[in-house]
Amino acid sequence: MPIREIVKIGTPSLRERSRELTEAELKDPALAALVEDLLETMQAAGGVGLAAPQIGENVRAVVLDVQPNARYPHIEAAGRLVLVNPVLTPLSAAREEDWEGCLSIDNLRGRVPRWKDLAVNYRLPGGERRSMEAHGFLARAIQHECDHLDGILWVDRLEDTRSLTQLAEFQRYVLPGLMNPPAE
């Protein structure tokens, strides 16, 4: 499967709501091929998640592979997920603010508030229905990717733009503290 181009902020399709896949499309081998393209593209770019709109496909499908990597060396591994037609429900009103970046917004990081705990209902390619709970970084990553399905980018959710930082400065000033938090 090919590695696809990741579209960038300013591309009109990133601001559109993606359409749900039909029952027939869930069973179509084209969906499995799209998922493979998403996974390969995400891995090649060093991401932990990628939504179909980020490769120019405005359908409600996202992939995640939450593993520590060069972009996110401080995260806890949660494994690979494929979410088609996902529906998110917060499990409580608890929210937390943490750092995010995006493959569609090069070299920028900022602190974004998100729900801490989620219930996720979704489909798999082939149509099987699934549900799960997500907590912490996994919940954050799912919300980030699913925002793409509604034409929302993480910068739209910033409450304080003073947290915006270029990637090099994030790696220099912020990441060392995330890797080695002070003792309590």
Contact map, one row per residue, 1 for C-alpha under 8 A:
1110000000000000000000000000000010011001000000000000000000000000000000000000000000000000000000000000000000000000000000000000000000000000000000000000000000000000000000000000000000000000
1111000000000000000000000000000000001001100000000000000000000000000000000000000000000000000000000000000000000000000000000000000000000000000000000000000000000000000000000000000000000000
1111100000000000000000000000000000001101100100000000000000000000000000000000000000000000000000000000000000000000000000000000000000000000000000000000000000000000000000000000000000000000
0111110000000000000000000000000000001100100000000000001000000000000000000000000000000000000000000000000000000000000000000000000000000000000000000000000000000000000000000000000000000000
0011111000000000000000000000000000000000100000000000001000000000000000000000000000000000000000000000000000000000000000000000000000000000000000000000000000000000000000000000000000000000
0001111100000000000000000000000000000000100000000000011100000000000000000000000000000000000000000000001100000000000000000000000000000000000000000000000000000000000000000000000000000000
0000111110100100000000000000000000000000000000000000011100000000000000000000000000000000000000000000000100000000000000000000000000000000000000000000000000000000000000000000000000000000
0000011111100100000000000000000000000000000000000000010000000000000000000000000000000000000000000000001111000000000000000000000000000000000000000000000000000000000000000000000000000000
0000001111100100000000000000000000000000000000000000000000000000000000000000000000000000000000000000000110000000000000000000000000000000000000000000000000000000000000000000000000000000
0000000111110100000000000000000000000000000000000000000000000000000000000000000000000000000000000000000000000000000000000000000000000000000000000000000000000000000000000000000000000000
0000001111111110000000000000000000000000000000000000000000000000000000000000000000000000000000000000000000000000000000000000000000000000000000000000000000000000000000000000000000000000
0000000001111111000000000000000000000000000000000000000000000000000000000000000000000000000000000000000000000000000000000000000000000000000000000000000000000000000000000000000000000000
0000000000111111000000000000000000000000000000000000100101000000000000000000000000000000000000000000000000000000000000000000000000000000000000000000001000000000000000000000000000000000
0000001111111111000000000000000000000000000000000000110000000000000000000000000000000000000000000000000000000000000000000000000000000000000000000001001100000000000000000000000000000000
0000000000111111100000000000000000000000000000000000000000000000000000000000000000000000000000000000000000000000000000000000000000000000000000000001011100000000000000000000000000000000
0000000000011111110000000000000000000000000000000000000001000000000000000000000000000000000000000000000000000000000000000000000000000000000000000000111000000000000000000000000000000000
0000000000000011111000000000000000000000000000000000000001000000000000000000000000000000000000000000000000000000000000000000000000000000000000000000111000000000000000000000000000000000
0000000000000001111100000000000000000000000000000000100001110000000000000000000000000000000000000000000000000000000000000000000000000000000000000000111000000000000000000000000000000000
0000000000000000111110000000000000000000000000000000000001110000000000000000000000000000000000000000000000000000000000000000000000000000000000000000000000000000000000000000000000000000
0000000000000000011111000000000000000000000000000000000000110000000000000000000000001000000000000000000000000000000000000000000000000000000000000000000000000000000000000000000000000000
0000000000000000001111111100000000000000000000000000000000110000000000000000000000011000000000000000000000000000000000000000000000000000000000000000000000000000000000000000000000000000
0000000000000000000111111100000000000000000000000000000000000000000000000000000000000000000000000000000000000000000000000000000000000000000000000000000000000000000000000000000000000000
0000000000000000000011111110000000000000000000000000000000000000000000000000000000000000000000000000000000000000000000000000001000000000000000000000000000000000000000000000000000000000
0000000000000000000011111111000000000000000000000000000000000000000000000000000000000000000000000000000000000000000000000000000000000000000000000000000000000000000000000000000000000000
0000000000000000000011111111011000000000000000000000000000000000000000000000000000000000000000000000000000000000000000000000000000000000000000000000000000000000000000000000000000000000
0000000000000000000011111111001000000000000000000000000000000000000000000000000000000000000000000000000000000000000000000001111000000000000000000000000000000000000000000000000000000000
0000000000000000000000111111101000000000000000000000000000000000000000000000000000000000000000000000000000000000000000000000111000000000000000000000000000000000000000000000000000000000
0000000000000000000000011111111100000000000000000000000000000000000000000000000000000000000000000000000000000000000000000000010000000000000000000000000000000000000000000000000000000000
0000000000000000000000000011111110000000000000000000000000000000000000000000000000000000000000000000000000000000000000000000000000000000000000000000000000000000000000000000000000000000
0000000000000000000000001001111111000000000000000000000000000000000000000000000000000000000000000000000000000000000000000000000000000000000000000000000000000000000000000000000000000000
0000000000000000000000001111111111100000000000000000000000000000000000000000000000000000000000000000000000000000000000000000100000000000000000000000000000000000000000000000000000000000
0000000000000000000000000001111111110000000000000000000000000000000000000000000000000000000000000000000000000000000000000000100000000000000000000000000000000000000000000000000000000000
1000000000000000000000000000111111111000000000000000000000000000000000000000000000000000000000000000000000000000000000000000000000000000000000000000000000000000000000000000000000000000
0000000000000000000000000000011111111100000000000001000000000000000000000000000000000000000000000000000000000000000000000000000000000000000000000000000000000000000000000000000000000000
0000000000000000000000000000001111111110000000000000000000001110000000000000000001000000000000000000000000000000000000000000000000000000000000000000000000000000000000000000000000000000
1000000000000000000000000000000111111111000000000000000000000000000000000000000000000000000000000000000000000000000000000000000000000000000000000000000000000000000000000000000000000000
1111000000000000000000000000000011111111100000000000000000000000000000000000000000000000000000000000000000000000000000000000000000000000000000000000000000000000000000000000000000000000
0011000000000000000000000000000001111111110000000111001000000110000000000000000000000000000000000000000000000000000000000000000000000000000000000000000000000000000000000000000000000000
0000000000000000000000000000000000111111111000000100000000000011000000000000000000000000000000000000000000000000000000000000000000000000000000000000000000000000000000000000000000000000
1110000000000000000000000000000000011111111100000000000000000000000000000000000000000000000000000000000000000000000000000000000000000000000000000000000000000000000000000000000000000000
0111110000000000000000000000000000001111111110000000000000000000000000000000000000000000000000000000000000000000000000000000000000000000000000000000000000000000000000000000000000000000
0000000000000000000000000000000000000111111111111100000000000000000000000000000000000000000000000000000000000000000000000000000000000000000000000000000000000000000000000000000000000000
0000000000000000000000000000000000000011111111110000000000000000000000000000000000000000000000000000000000000000000000000000000000000000000000000000000000000000000000000000000000000000
0010000000000000000000000000000000000001111111100000000000000000000000000000000000000000000000000000000000000000000000000000000000000000000000000000000000000000000000000000000000000000
0000000000000000000000000000000000000000111111100000000000000000000000000000000000000000000000000000001000000000000000000000000000000000000000000000000000000000000000000000000000000000
0000000000000000000000000000000000000000011111110000000000000000000011100000000000000000000000000000000000000000000000000000000000000000000000000000000000000000000000000000000000000000
0000000000000000000000000000000000000000011111111100000000000000000010100000000000000000000000000000001000000000000000000000000000000000000000000000000000000000000000000000000000000000
0000000000000000000000000000000000000000011001111100000000000001111000000000000000000000000000000000000000000000000000000000000000000000000010000000000000000000000000000000000000000000
0000000000000000000000000000000000000000010000111110000000000111110000000000000000000000000000000000000000000000000000000000000000000000000011001000000000000000000000000000000000000000
0000000000000000000000000000000000000110010000111111010000000111000000000000000000000000000000000000001000000000000000000000000000000000000000001000000000000000000000000000000000000000
0000000000000000000000000000000000000100000000001111111000011110000000000000000000000000000000000000000000000000000000000000000000000000000000001101100000000000000000000000000000000000
0000000000000000000000000000000001000100000000000111111111111100000000000000000000000000000000000000000000000000000000000000000000000000000000000000100000000000000000000000000000000000
0000000000001100010000000000000000000000000000000011111111100000000000000000000000000000000000000000000000000000000000000000000000000000000000000001100000000000000000000000000000000000
0000011100000100000000000000000000000000000000000111111110000000000000000000000000000000000000000000000100000000000000000000000000000000000000000001000000000000000000000000000000000000
0001111000000000000000000000000000000100000000000011111110000000000000000000000000000000000000000000000000000000000000000000000000000000000000000000000000000000000000000000000000000000
0000011000001000000000000000000000000000000000000001111111000000000000000000000000000000000000000000000000000000000000000000000000000000000000000000000000000000000000000000000000000000
0000000000000000000000000000000000000000000000000001111111100000000000000000000000000000000000000000000000000000000000000000000000000000000000000000000000000000000000000000000000000000
0000000000001001111000000000000000000000000000000001100111110000000000000000000000000000000000000000000000000000000000000000000000000000000000000000100000000000000000000000000000000000
0000000000000000011110000000000000000000000000000001100011111000000000000000000000000000000000000000000000000000000000000000000000000000000000000000100000000000000000000000000000000000
0000000000000000011110000000000000000000000000000011000001111100000000000000000000011100000000000000000000000000000000000000000000000000000000000000100000000000000000000000000000000000
0000000000000000000000000000000000100000000000000011000000111110000000000000000001111100000000000000000000000000000000000000000000000000000000000000100000000000000000000000000000000000
0000000000000000000000000000000000100100000000001111000000011111000000000000000001110000000000000000000000000000000000000000000000000000000000001100000000000000000000000000000000000000
0000000000000000000000000000000000100110000000001110000000001111100000000000000111100000000000000000000000000000000000000000000000000000000000000000000000000000000000000000000000000000
0000000000000000000000000000000000000010000000011100000000000111110000000000001111000000000000000000000000000000000000000000000000000000000011000000000000000000000000000000000000000000
0000000000000000000000000000000000000000000000011000000000000011111000000000011110000000000000000000000000000000000000000000000000000000000000000000000000000000000000000000000000000000
0000000000000000000000000000000000000000000000011000000000000001111100000011111100000000000000000000000000000000000000000000000000000000010000000000000000000000000000000000000000000000
0000000000000000000000000000000000000000000000010000000000000000111110010011111000000000000000000000000000000000000000000000000000000000000000000000000000000000000000000000000000000000
0000000000000000000000000000000000000000000000000000000000000000011111111111100000000000000000000000000000000000000000000000000000000000000000000000000000000000000000000000000000000000
0000000000000000000000000000000000000000000001100000000000000000001111111000000000000000000000000000000000000000000000000000000000000000000000000000000000000000000000000000000000000000
0000000000000000000000000000000000000000000001000000000000000000000111111000000000000000000000000000000000000000000000000000000000000000000000000000000000000000000000000000000000000000
0000000000000000000000000000000000000000000001100000000000000000000111111000000000000000000000000000000000000000000000000000000000000000000000000000000000000000000000000000000000000000
0000000000000000000000000000000000000000000000000000000000000000001111111110000000000000000000000000000000000000000000000000000000000000000000000000000000000000000000000000000000000000
0000000000000000000000000000000000000000000000000000000000000000000111111110000000000000000000000000000000000000000000000000000000000000000000000000000000000000000000000000000000100000
0000000000000000000000000000000000000000000000000000000000000000000100011111000000000000000000000000000000000000000000000000000000000000000000000000000000000000000000000000000001100000
0000000000000000000000000000000000000000000000000000000000000000011100011111100000000000000000000000000000000000000000000000000000000000100000000000000000000000000000000000000000000000
0000000000000000000000000000000000000000000000000000000000000000011100000111110000000000000000000000000000000000000000000000000000000000100000000000000000000000000000000000000000000000
0000000000000000000000000000000000000000000000000000000000000000011100000011111000000000000000000000000000000000000000000000000000000000000000000000000000000000000000000000000000000000
0000000000000000000000000000000000000000000000000000000000000000111000000001111100000000000000000000000000000000000000000000000000000000010000000000000000000000000000000000000000000000
0000000000000000000000000000000000000000000000000000000000000001111000000000111110000000000000000000000000000000000000000000000000000000000000000000000000000000000000000000000000000000
0000000000000000000000000000000000000000000000000000000000000011110000000000011111000000000000000000000000000000000000000000000000000000000000000000000000000000000000000000000000000000
0000000000000000000000000000000000000000000000000000000000000011100000000000001111100000000000000000000000000000000000000000000000000000000000000000000000000000000000000000000000000000
0000000000000000000000000000000000100000000000000000000000001111000000000000000111110000000000000000000000000000000000000001000000000000000000000000000000000000000000000000000000000000
0000000000000000000000000000000000000000000000000000000000001110000000000000000011111100000000000000000000000000000000000111000000000000000000000000000000000000000000000000000000000000
0000000000000000000010000000000000000000000000000000000000011100000000000000000001111100000000000000000000000000000000000111100000000000000000000000000000000000000000000000000000000000
0000000000000000000110000000000000000000000000000000000000011000000000000000000000111110000000000000000000000000000000000110000000000000000000000000000000000000000000000000000000000000
0000000000000000000000000000000000000000000000000000000000011000000000000000000000111111000000000000000000000000000000011110000000000000000000000100000000000000000000000000000000000000
0000000000000000000000000000000000000000000000000000000000000000000000000000000000001111100000000000000000000000000000011100000000000000000000000000000000000000000000000000000000000000
0000000000000000000000000000000000000000000000000000000000000000000000000000000000000111110000000000000000000000000001111000000000000000000000100000000000000000000000000000000000000000
0000000000000000000000000000000000000000000000000000000000000000000000000000000000000011111000000000000000000000000001110000000000000000000000000000000000000000000000000000000000000000
0000000000000000000000000000000000000000000000000000000000000000000000000000000000000001111110000000000000000000001111100000000000000000000000000000000000000000000000000000000000000000
0000000000000000000000000000000000000000000000000000000000000000000000000000000000000000111110000000000000000000000011100000000000000000000000000000000000000000000000000000000000000000
0000000000000000000000000000000000000000000000000000000000000000000000000000000000000000011111000000000000000000001110000000000000000000000000000000000000000000000000000000000000000000
0000000000000000000000000000000000000000000000000000000000000000000000000000000000000000011111100000000000000000001000000000000000000000000000000000000000000000000000000000000000000000
0000000000000000000000000000000000000000000000000000000000000000000000000000000000000000000111110000000000000000001110000000000000000000000000000000000000000000000000000000000000000000
0000000000000000000000000000000000000000000000000000000000000000000000000000000000000000000011111000000000000000111100000000000000000000000000000000000000000000000000000000000000000000
0000000000000000000000000000000000000000000000000000000000000000000000000000000000000000000001111100000000000000111100000000000000000000000000000000000000000000000000000000000000000000
0000000000000000000000000000000000000000000000000000000000000000000000000000000000000000000000111110000000000011110000000000000000000000000000000000000000000000000000000000000000000000
0000000000000000000000000000000000000000000000000000000000000000000000000000000000000000000000011111000000000111100000000000000000000000000000000000000000000000000000000000000000000000
0000000000000000000000000000000000000000000000000000000000000000000000000000000000000000000000001111100000001111000000000000000000000000000000000000000000000000000000000000000000000000
0000000000000000000000000000000000000000000000000000000000000000000000000000000000000000000000000111110000001111000000000000000000000000000000000000000001000000000000000000000000000000
0000000000000000000000000000000000000000000000000000000000000000000000000000000000000000000000000011111010111100000000000000000000000000000000000000000001000000000000000000000000000000
0000000000000000000000000000000000000000000000000000000000000000000000000000000000000000000000000001111111011000000000000000000000000000000000000000000001000000000000000000000000000000
0000010100000000000000000000000000000000000010100100000000000000000000000000000000000000000000000000111111000000000000000000000000000000000000000000000000000000000000000000000000000000
0000011110000000000000000000000000000000000000000000010000000000000000000000000000000000000000000000011111000000000000000000000000000000000000000000000000000000000000000000000000000000
0000000110000000000000000000000000000000000000000000000000000000000000000000000000000000000000000000111111110000000000000000000000000000000000000000000000000000000000000000000000000000
0000000100000000000000000000000000000000000000000000000000000000000000000000000000000000000000000000011111110000000000000000000000000000000000000000000000000000000000000000000000000000
0000000000000000000000000000000000000000000000000000000000000000000000000000000000000000000000000000100011111000000000000000000000000000000000000000000000000000000001110000000000000000
0000000000000000000000000000000000000000000000000000000000000000000000000000000000000000000000000000110011111100000000000000000000000000000000000000000000000000000111100000000000000000
0000000000000000000000000000000000000000000000000000000000000000000000000000000000000000000000000011110000111110000000000000000000000000000000000000000000000000001111100100000000000000
0000000000000000000000000000000000000000000000000000000000000000000000000000000000000000000000000111100000011111000000000000000000000000000000000000000000100100101110000000000000000000
0000000000000000000000000000000000000000000000000000000000000000000000000000000000000000000000001111000000001111100000000000000000000000000000000000000000000101001100000000000000000000
0000000000000000000000000000000000000000000000000000000000000000000000000000000000000000000000001111000000000111110000000000000000000000000000000000000001101110000000000000000000000000
0000000000000000000000000000000000000000000000000000000000000000000000000000000000000000000000111100000000000011111000000000000000000000000000000000000000001110000000000000000000000000
0000000000000000000000000000000000000000000000000000000000000000000000000000000000000000000000111000000000000001111100000000000000000000000100100000000000000000000000000000000000000000
0000000000000000000000000000000000000000000000000000000000000000000000000000000000000000010111110000000000000000111111000000000000000000001100000000000000000000000000000000000000000000
0000000000000000000000000000000000000000000000000000000000000000000000000000000000000000010101110000000000000000011111000000000000000011001100000000000000000000000000000000000000000000
0000000000000000000000000000000000000000000000000000000000000000000000000000000000000000011101000000000000000000001111100000000000001111001000000000000000000000000000000000000000000000
0000000000000000000000000000000000000000000000000000000000000000000000000000000000000001111000000000000000000000001111110000000000001110001000000000000000000000000000000000000000000000
0000000000000000000000000000000000000000000000000000000000000000000000000000000000000001111000000000000000000000000011111000000000111100000000000000000000000000000000000000000000000000
0000000000000000000000000000000000000000000000000000000000000000000000000000000000000111100000000000000000000000000001111100000000111100000000000000000000000000000000000000000000000000
0000000000000000000000000000000000000000000000000000000000000000000000000000000000000111000000000000000000000000000000111110000011110000000000000000000000000000000000000000000000000000
0000000000000000000000000000000000000000000000000000000000000000000000000000000000111110000000000000000000000000000000011111000011100000000000000000000000000000000000000000000000000000
0000000000000000000000000000000000000000000000000000000000000000000000000000000000111100000000000000000000000000000000001111101111000000000000000000000000000000000000000000000000000000
0000000000000000000000000100000000000000000000000000000000000000000000000000000001110000000000000000000000000000000000000111111111000000000000000000000000000000000000000000000000000000
0000000000000000000000000110001100000000000000000000000000000000000000000000000000010000000000000000000000000000000000000011111100000000000000000000000000000000000000000000000000000000
0000000000000000000000000111000000000000000000000000000000000000000000000000000000000000000000000000000000000000000000000001111100000000000000000000000000000000000000000000000000000000
0000000000000000000000100110000000000000000000000000000000000000000000000000000000000000000000000000000000000000000000000011111110000000000000000000000000000000000000000000000000000000
0000000000000000000000000000000000000000000000000000000000000000000000000000000000000000000000000000000000000000000000000011111111000000000000000000000000000000000000000000000000000000
0000000000000000000000000000000000000000000000000000000000000000000000000000000000000000000000000000000000000000000000001111001111100000000000000000000000000000000000000000000000000000
0000000000000000000000000000000000000000000000000000000000000000000000000000000000000000000000000000000000000000000000001111000111110000000000000000000000000000000000000000000000000000
0000000000000000000000000000000000000000000000000000000000000000000000000000000000000000000000000000000000000000000000111100000011111000000000000000000000000000000000000000000000000000
0000000000000000000000000000000000000000000000000000000000000000000000000000000000000000000000000000000000000000000000111000000001111100000000000000000000000000000000000000000000000000
0000000000000000000000000000000000000000000000000000000000000000000000000000000000000000000000000000000000000000000011110000000000111110000000000000000000000000000000000000000000000000
0000000000000000000000000000000000000000000000000000000000000000000000000000000000000000000000000000000000000000000011110000000000011111011000000000000000000000000000000000000000000000
0000000000000000000000000000000000000000000000000000000000000000000000000000000000000000000000000000000000000000000111000000000000001111111100000000000000000000000000000000000000000000
0000000000000000000000000000000000000000000000000000000000000000000000000000000000000000000000000000000000000000000110000000000000000111111100000000000000000000000000000000000000000000
0000000000000000000000000000000000000000000000000000000000000000000000000011000000000000000000000000000000000000000000000000000000000011111110000000000000000000000000000000000000000000
0000000000000000000000000000000000000000000000000000000000000000010000000000010000000000000000000000000000000000000000000000000000000111111111000000000000000000000000000000000000000000
0000000000000000000000000000000000000000000000000000000000000000000000000000000000000000000000000000000000000000001111000000000000000111111111100000000000000000000000000000000000000000
0000000000000000000000000000000000000000000000000000000000000000000000000000000000000000000000000000000000000000011100000000000000000011111111110000000000000000000000000000000000000000
0000000000000000000000000000000000000000000000011000000000000001000000000000000000000000000000000000000000000000000000000000000000000000111111111000000000000000000000000000000000000000
0000000000000000000000000000000000000000000000001000000000000001000000000000000000000000000000000000000000000000000000000000000000000000011111111100000000000000000000000000000000000000
0000000000000000000000000000000000000000000000000000000000000000000000000000000000000001000000000000000000000000010000000000000000000000001111111110000000000000000000000000000000000000
0000000000000000000000000000000000000000000000000000000000000000000000000000000000000000000000000000000000000000000000000000000000000000000111111111000011000000000000000000000000000000
0000000000000000000000000000000000000000000000001110000000000100000000000000000000000000000000000000000000000000000000000000000000000000000011111111100000000000000000000000000000000000
0000000000000000000000000000000000000000000000000010000000000100000000000000000000000100000000000000000000000000000000000000000000000000000001111111110000000000000000000000000000000000
0000000000000000000000000000000000000000000000000000000000000000000000000000000000000000000000000000000000000000000000000000000000000000000000111111111111000000000000000000000000000000
0000000000000110000000000000000000000000000000000010110000000000000000000000000000000000000000000000000000000000000000000000000000000000000000011111111110000000000000000000000000000000
0000000000000001110000000000000000000000000000000011100001111000000000000000000000000000000000000000000000000000000000000000000000000000000000001111111100000000000000000000000000000000
0000000000000011110000000000000000000000000000000000000000000000000000000000000000000000000000000000000000000000000000000000000000000000000000000111111100000000000000000000000000000000
0000000000001111110000000000000000000000000000000000000000000000000000000000000000000000000000000000000000000000000000000000000000000000000000000011111110000000000000000000000000000000
0000000000000110000000000000000000000000000000000000000000000000000000000000000000000000000000000000000000000000000000000000000000000000000000000011111111010000000000000000000000000000
0000000000000000000000000000000000000000000000000000000000000000000000000000000000000000000000000000000000000000000000000000000000000000000000010011001111111000000000000000000000000000
0000000000000000000000000000000000000000000000000000000000000000000000000000000000000000000000000001110000000001000000000000000000000000000000010010000111111100000000000000000000000000
0000000000000000000000000000000000000000000000000000000000000000000000000000000000000000000000000000000000000101000000000000000000000000000000000000000011111100000000000000000000000000
0000000000000000000000000000000000000000000000000000000000000000000000000000000000000000000000000000000000000000000000000000000000000000000000000000000111111100000000000000000000000000
0000000000000000000000000000000000000000000000000000000000000000000000000000000000000000000000000000000000000001100000000000000000000000000000000000000011111110000000000000000000000000
0000000000000000000000000000000000000000000000000000000000000000000000000000000000000000000000000000000000000111100000000000000000000000000000000000000001111111100000000000000000000000
0000000000000000000000000000000000000000000000000000000000000000000000000000000000000000000000000000000000000001100000000000000000000000000000000000000000001111100000000000000000000000
0000000000000000000000000000000000000000000000000000000000000000000000000000000000000000000000000000000000000010000000000000000000000000000000000000000000000111111000000000000000000000
0000000000000000000000000000000000000000000000000000000000000000000000000000000000000000000000000000000000000100000000000000000000000000000000000000000000000111111100000000000000000000
0000000000000000000000000000000000000000000000000000000000000000000000000000000000000000000000000000000000000000000000000000000000000000000000000000000000000001111100000000000000000000
0000000000000000000000000000000000000000000000000000000000000000000000000000000000000000000000000000000000001110000000000000000000000000000000000000000000000001111110000000000000000000
0000000000000000000000000000000000000000000000000000000000000000000000000000000000000000000000000000000000011110000000000000000000000000000000000000000000000000111111000000000000000000
0000000000000000000000000000000000000000000000000000000000000000000000000000000000000000000000000000000000011100000000000000000000000000000000000000000000000000001111101100000000000000
0000000000000000000000000000000000000000000000000000000000000000000000000000000000000000000000000000000000111000000000000000000000000000000000000000000000000000000111111100000000000000
0000000000000000000000000000000000000000000000000000000000000000000000000000000000000000000000000000000000111000000000000000000000000000000000000000000000000000000011111110000000000000
0000000000000000000000000000000000000000000000000000000000000000000000000000000000000000000000000000000000100000000000000000000000000000000000000000000000000000000001111111000000000000
0000000000000000000000000000000000000000000000000000000000000000000000000000000000000000000000000000000000000000000000000000000000000000000000000000000000000000000011111111110000000000
0000000000000000000000000000000000000000000000000000000000000000000000000000000000000000000000000000000000001000000000000000000000000000000000000000000000000000000011111111111000000000
0000000000000000000000000000000000000000000000000000000000000000000000000000000000000000000000000000000000000000000000000000000000000000000000000000000000000000000000111111111100000000
0000000000000000000000000000000000000000000000000000000000000000000000000000000000000000000000000000000000000000000000000000000000000000000000000000000000000000000000011111111100000000
0000000000000000000000000000000000000000000000000000000000000000000000000000000000000000000000000000000000000000000000000000000000000000000000000000000000000000000000001111111110000000
0000000000000000000000000000000000000000000000000000000000000000000000000000000000000000000000000000000000000000000000000000000000000000000000000000000000000000000000001111111111000000
0000000000000000000000000000000000000000000000000000000000000000000000000000000000000000000000000000000000000000000000000000000000000000000000000000000000000000000000000111111111100000
0000000000000000000000000000000000000000000000000000000000000000000000000000000000000000000000000000000000000000000000000000000000000000000000000000000000000000000000000011111111110000
0000000000000000000000000000000000000000000000000000000000000000000000000000000000000000000000000000000000000000000000000000000000000000000000000000000000000000000000000000111111111100
0000000000000000000000000000000000000000000000000000000000000000000000000100000000000000000000000000000000000000000000000000000000000000000000000000000000000000000000000000011111111000
0000000000000000000000000000000000000000000000000000000000000000000000001100000000000000000000000000000000000000000000000000000000000000000000000000000000000000000000000000001111111000
0000000000000000000000000000000000000000000000000000000000000000000000000000000000000000000000000000000000000000000000000000000000000000000000000000000000000000000000000000000111111100
0000000000000000000000000000000000000000000000000000000000000000000000000000000000000000000000000000000000000000000000000000000000000000000000000000000000000000000000000000000011111110
0000000000000000000000000000000000000000000000000000000000000000000000000000000000000000000000000000000000000000000000000000000000000000000000000000000000000000000000000000000010011111
0000000000000000000000000000000000000000000000000000000000000000000000000000000000000000000000000000000000000000000000000000000000000000000000000000000000000000000000000000000000001111
0000000000000000000000000000000000000000000000000000000000000000000000000000000000000000000000000000000000000000000000000000000000000000000000000000000000000000000000000000000000000111
